[in-house]
Amino acid sequence: MKEKWHNETCITYTVRVWTTGAILWRLDDKLHREDGPAVEYAHGEKEWWLHGKKLTEEEWKQEKK
């Protein structure tokens, strides 16, 4: 399933929910999310991405400052 989602700063993400339960957030066709992990797996693992670049959670937090 694909849907559009707007965050509080009016960024429009494309969100895809897979039948496996994984959720992927994209902006301009690149994995990206400014207010949380861009990939969330059903088993609990998460990945943080900004503008198509994968970051650790700590790197993501530093980028957000």
N, CA and C of each residue as an Amber inpcrd file, in Angstrom:
protein
   195
   0.8470000  -1.1670000   0.0000000   0.0000000   0.0000000   0.0000000
   0.9000000   1.2400000   0.0000000   0.4880000   2.2420000  -0.7240000
   1.2290000   3.4820000  -0.8430000   0.3110000   4.6170000  -0.4330000
   0.8360000   5.5590000   0.3210000   0.0120000   6.7060000   0.6950000
   0.8940000   7.9270000   0.8770000   0.2780000   9.0670000   0.8880000
   0.9880000  10.3150000   1.1410000   0.7560000  10.6880000   2.5960000
   1.7630000  11.2150000   3.2240000   1.6590000  11.6030000   4.6150000
   2.3690000  12.9290000   4.7950000   1.7670000  13.8490000   5.5340000
   2.3480000  15.1670000   5.7910000   2.7340000  15.2570000   7.2530000
   3.9680000  15.7050000   7.5250000   4.3310000  15.9110000   8.9210000
   3.9880000  17.3370000   9.3300000   4.3170000  17.7060000  10.5600000
   3.9280000  19.0250000  11.0670000   4.6060000  20.1840000  10.3410000
   5.6910000  19.9310000   9.6100000   6.3410000  20.9980000   8.8470000
   5.9410000  20.9550000   7.3780000   4.8870000  20.2160000   7.0810000
   4.3000000  20.1310000   5.7390000   5.1860000  19.4470000   4.7050000
   6.0670000  18.5630000   5.1490000   6.8140000  17.7370000   4.2070000
   5.9050000  16.5910000   3.8050000   5.7860000  16.3330000   2.5220000
   4.9390000  15.2520000   2.0300000   5.8000000  14.0300000   1.7450000
   5.5950000  12.9840000   2.5140000   6.3060000  11.7320000   2.3420000
   5.4410000  10.7520000   1.5660000   6.0790000   9.8390000   0.8520000
   5.3950000   8.6710000   0.3150000   5.7110000   7.5410000   1.2780000
   4.6790000   6.9420000   1.8170000   4.8440000   5.8700000   2.7970000
   4.3470000   4.5820000   2.1780000   5.1840000   3.5620000   2.2200000
   4.7980000   2.2650000   1.6850000   4.8170000   1.2520000   2.8240000
   3.7200000   0.5540000   2.9870000   3.6100000  -0.4990000   3.9880000
   3.5780000  -1.8330000   3.2470000   4.5560000  -2.6700000   3.5170000
   4.6650000  -3.9620000   2.8470000   3.8440000  -5.0100000   3.5830000
   3.4780000  -6.0630000   2.9120000   2.7090000  -7.1300000   3.5470000
   3.4920000  -7.8010000   4.6700000   4.8100000  -7.6470000   4.6650000
   5.6560000  -8.2000000   5.7350000   5.5610000  -7.3590000   7.0040000
   4.9360000  -6.1860000   6.9000000   4.8300000  -5.2800000   8.0390000
   5.8580000  -4.1690000   8.0230000   6.7950000  -4.2090000   7.0740000
   7.8120000  -3.1520000   6.9800000   7.1700000  -1.8590000   6.4710000
   7.6450000  -0.7410000   7.0030000   7.1630000   0.5810000   6.5910000
   8.3640000   1.3750000   6.0860000   8.2590000   1.9280000   4.8760000
   9.3330000   2.7280000   4.2780000   8.8140000   4.1240000   3.9940000
   9.5720000   5.1290000   4.4180000   9.2310000   6.5390000   4.2120000
  10.1790000   7.1000000   3.1550000   9.6210000   7.7500000   2.1330000
  10.4350000   8.3060000   1.0480000  10.0660000   9.7670000   0.7970000
  11.0620000  10.5130000   0.3420000  10.8750000  11.8900000  -0.0980000
  11.6530000  12.0240000  -1.3900000  10.9990000  12.4590000  -2.4630000
  11.6430000  12.5480000  -3.7810000  12.3010000  11.2340000  -4.1710000
  11.6210000  10.1320000  -3.8980000  12.0480000   8.7770000  -4.2520000
  13.3170000   8.3240000  -3.5470000  13.7200000   8.9900000  -2.4620000
  14.8650000   8.5760000  -1.6520000  14.3700000   8.2830000  -0.2480000
  14.9550000   7.2500000   0.3780000  14.6020000   7.0010000   1.7710000
  14.9570000   8.2460000   2.5790000  13.9850000   8.7200000   3.3620000
  14.1870000   9.9750000   4.0910000  13.0850000  10.1230000   5.1300000
  13.4800000  10.5300000   6.3200000  12.4890000  10.9130000   7.3210000
  13.1690000  11.7700000   8.3680000  12.5890000  12.9190000   8.6400000
  13.1780000  13.8620000   9.5850000  12.6560000  13.7010000  11.0060000
  11.5240000  13.0050000  11.1770000  10.9450000  12.9080000  12.5100000
  10.8690000  11.4740000  13.0350000  11.7450000  10.6290000  12.5460000
  11.7920000   9.2430000  12.9990000  12.5350000   8.3810000  12.0050000
  12.5750000   7.0740000  12.2450000  13.2710000   6.1830000  11.3150000
  12.5500000   6.0990000   9.9800000  13.3190000   6.0150000   8.9010000
  12.7460000   5.9410000   7.5520000  12.3300000   4.5320000   7.1830000
  12.8720000   3.5500000   7.8930000  12.4950000   2.1610000   7.6720000
  12.2020000   1.5450000   9.0340000  11.0390000   0.9110000   9.1320000
  10.6520000   0.2200000  10.3600000  10.2090000  -1.1820000   9.9800000
  10.9180000  -2.1720000  10.5090000  10.5980000  -3.5630000  10.2220000
   9.6410000  -4.1030000  11.2830000   8.8500000  -5.0950000  10.9040000
   7.8640000  -5.6780000  11.8150000   8.5240000  -6.2780000  13.0570000
   9.7490000  -6.7570000  12.9270000  10.4340000  -7.3830000  14.0620000
  11.0860000  -6.3560000  14.9950000  10.9460000  -5.0500000  14.6620000
  11.4110000  -3.9980000  15.5600000  12.6620000  -3.2560000  15.1200000
  13.4100000  -3.8020000  14.1760000  14.6170000  -3.1140000  13.7030000
  14.2160000  -1.8330000  12.9720000  15.0590000  -0.7950000  13.1030000
  14.7820000   0.4940000  12.4680000  16.0380000   1.0000000  11.7690000
  15.8330000   1.7830000  10.6980000  16.9410000   2.4000000   9.9670000
  16.6450000   3.8840000   9.8120000  17.6730000   4.6850000  10.0060000
  17.5370000   6.1350000   9.8830000  18.2130000   6.5920000   8.5980000
  17.4680000   7.3520000   7.7840000  17.9440000   7.8290000   6.4930000
  17.5880000   9.2970000   6.3370000  18.4910000  10.0650000   5.7410000
  18.2160000  11.4440000   5.3370000  18.7110000  11.6140000   3.9080000
  17.8370000  12.0450000   3.0220000  18.1700000  12.3000000   1.6140000
  18.8740000  11.1180000   0.9530000  18.4130000   9.9000000   1.2620000
  18.9690000   8.7040000   0.6430000  20.2590000   8.2080000   1.2650000
  20.7040000   8.8320000   2.3580000  21.9430000   8.4300000   3.0260000
  21.5990000   7.7430000   4.3400000  22.0770000   6.4920000   4.4880000
  21.8110000   5.7360000   5.7110000  22.7220000   6.2250000   6.8320000
  22.1300000   6.4510000   8.0010000  22.8530000   6.9340000   9.1680000
  22.5880000   6.0270000  10.3530000  23.4930000   6.0590000  11.3250000
  23.1760000   5.4240000  12.5980000  22.1770000   6.3290000  13.3050000
  21.5250000   5.8320000  14.3350000  20.5780000   6.6690000  15.0660000
  21.2830000   7.8940000  15.6530000  22.4970000   7.7100000  16.1540000
  23.2550000   8.8340000  16.7270000  23.6240000   9.8730000  15.6660000
  24.0620000   9.4190000  14.4870000  24.3670000  10.3480000  13.3980000
  23.1150000  11.1160000  12.9910000  21.9820000  10.4100000  12.9280000
  20.7150000  11.0440000  12.5730000  20.3610000  12.1310000  13.5790000
  20.5370000  11.8300000  14.8670000  20.2450000  12.8150000  15.9240000
  21.1490000  14.0460000  15.7780000  22.4230000  13.8180000  15.4510000
  23.3530000  14.9490000  15.2740000  22.9660000  15.8030000  14.0690000
  22.5280000  15.1700000  12.9990000  22.0910000  15.9100000  11.8090000
  20.8800000  16.7680000  12.1050000  20.0420000  16.3170000  13.0300000
  18.8070000  17.0150000  13.3590000  19.0300000  18.2510000  14.2220000
  20.1950000  18.3510000  14.8580000  20.4740000  19.5080000  15.7430000
  20.7450000  20.7520000  14.9560000
